[in-house]
Each structure stands twice: as C-alpha cells, then as structure tokens.
Amino acid sequence: MSPDEIKSRKLSFMVKNVFLTQTLQDLLDKVGVNAEESVEIWYTFALEKPKLTKSSPQEEWVSVVKSLSHIMNEKAKTYIVGFFNGDLKVFDKQDHKEVFSVRQLHQDSIIEDALFLRNDNLEKKIVITCSS
C-alpha cells in the first residue's frame, strides 16, 4: 500500500484513550503533530462497507439470522432467518436457496432470537426460537 493510499484509507485510532475513525491525514491535522513531536497512536484498518455478492429479496423484514451450529464444530452448511411476522426459513449457505419454511411459527410476534443445532449421532436438526 502506497503512502498516499494509507493517508486516504479510513483507520480506527485510539489516541489518548479516545476512539476515532478517520483517515491518517485527518488525524494528523486534527492532533496538530509537527516534526518535533511524537505521539503514541494505536490503530487498525477500519472495516470497509460490505460488497453485495448475492441478493435474496424477502417479502417481510428480517429480525434474526443464525448459522447452523454443528455439534462437532464443522462448518455451517445452512442458516436460518427469522422474520418480524413470525415466519422462519432455512437457507442453503452455498447458493442461498430456500430449503425449508415455516409460516407464522410465532403468530403475530417478532422472532427475536434463534438457535439451530445439528447432531449426526441422533440424526436430528433442531431449531429453537423465541419471541416476545
């Protein structure tokens, strides 16, 4: 990365116990550091805005998204999505196609949290949801 790129890329800083997110040039201008001073600065690259790779428009607002949690710590192959109208859908992680759907699982309630477990020994897939 060139010095010009570093000066223009947003960073997250901790300066004198104050957390800031801005470019290095903006930070140096704000702090007013000159060539004869030294200031200890902790930094990390700020997260970039996510780039859209796949879109799956839904009719209802999404309230929760959770990936499958395998009992043997294997990578998740599916994920569940809970909606504000109480619907629940299971999607394939690879191509994001809908695998399973339950309408009005929580009738007239927002699904606030969910847990999706898979146990090969019991040959079971378990979804636990909660709403208010």
Steps between C-alpha positions, in 0.01 A plus 500: 500500500645835398539789747223690315265200531573473873432872549160474328383163641277516808657364816376449854726677751538510877671827595522603866217254582272649231373271221490664154427376148645718225788522255858532622532844340183623676633365831838671459326827408264473798768411754739759353812287521813665367838350408643560850224319694424135550159361589420137573216390273328162498321418176333233289354520152133596517254255352404572142134513400395144406472428129175337387566154355152346504154641561197303624208743521242402762141614542540565873760681712780279637529494881775240554755300297684202653728238347471130573705397802635148456566295813842396361600860412479440124439797272139606462328390179168673565366799688162607632323832463225619735259770390298772672172323411606177680605307188816289498703387197804275459743586218789310343828684562648411160237640262266674751197303382211449737510145641215510750236747615257525792230766480383678815719292733445778753161638403500881501836509681848601395754216512761659724760224520564154363734206542548234234673176604588188302595168661609221264497239779130559565431580133321816615489863397353720771381860475425692819340843466367759740279804471353757733 
